[in-house]
Amino acid sequence: MTGIWGSLEMKNIRKWMMAALLIFGIWIAAGGSGSAATVDTYTVRVEKGYLALRTAQAYDYRNEIGKLYTGDTVEVEEYGSGDYWYVYSSKLNKYGYVNNNYLFYSGITDDTDYTVSVQSGYLALRTEKAYDYRNEIGKLYTGDTVEVLDASDSGYWYVYSDKLNKYGYVNKDYLIAPDIISGAKYYVTGTTYYLALRNAKAYDAANEIGRLYNGDYVYVQDTSDSTYWYVYAPQLNKYGYVNRNYLK
């Protein structure tokens, strides 16, 4: 297993903070508060290979009881002051120890899917937190979605792209949070060529501001008109009107 991601200094600070929280939690339990402990979920990230789930807090091939890969998650049952935490893996249905240097907490819960929004071109999925053509491993376009796994960096977030079936870094400035996009989601269907996005409620070649195709989706903002609905189109990163008869 090679490479420790992120800042070691911040990692160590977080370890001691977690250890302090554990001690505090034990003190509360001893006082008979009856409060249920909160279980934190962490995401595995390894540069290559796998993260071993072990029966002991030591690097030894004889104590391996499972293999965890980038993107897998574990629930931390016990934080320690060293490099090993005691966790539960629902994937393996086993408890054991893992090296916490390969666990990352994003601070994001529930709605983790963000939508890509670029004015032109594409958003590069990268192997590193840097703008460099050599570290590109995929291309994401407006309307594509990614699952954010680590949002701790101020510039680049670690994500998973279901479309590309890859993990990597993207510039967070081109991601739209789930709560920013509102409205019911409808899909374009039944068009022969395309569905025009317009800046007015009328069939006119002069008011076309974009084209949507079967399978594209929009978020409906206003349904008051009997024919033209006001929508947001993530694929185009634009608002406008479309003929509602081609939405389902």
C-alpha angles and dihedrals in degrees: 000000000000137000129022110232124221131009115330091204093056090043092056092047089052091050092055091045091052091048090052091050090051092053090048090050091052090050091052091049091050089054090061097244092147091214116151114240118244114241115216120212119216131189123231117233123178127168090224139342118019145296112249122228106215141192092223139033095258141089102250128135089219094064098052114121101165148002126240124192136199109293096026115121134217134190114232110229097173131016119209134194092239134060097284129077127187110239145169121231114202089190091060095026088226141118121223148118127291134181103260093210086081096050122091131190114206098191087227121115136182109352102047100151112109126188123233115235121182127162092220140347118014144297111249121228106215141191092223140035093257142091102247128134089219094064097052114120101166148001126240124192136201109290095027115121132218134190111237112223101169125022097167096109120083094221113020128040126201110236145167120231113205089191093058095028088226141118122223149114128294134181103263092212088078096054124093117211118237094243092056092064111070135173136064115304116238131178126224111243141160099032120141096206112351144321112247121228106214139191092220139038096256142090101249131135089218094063098052112122099167148353129243125193136204108289095028116118137216137192111235114227103172130019099173095111118078094223112015122053124194110235145168114235112202091191089062098026088228141118121224149117128293135179104265092212089077095053125091 
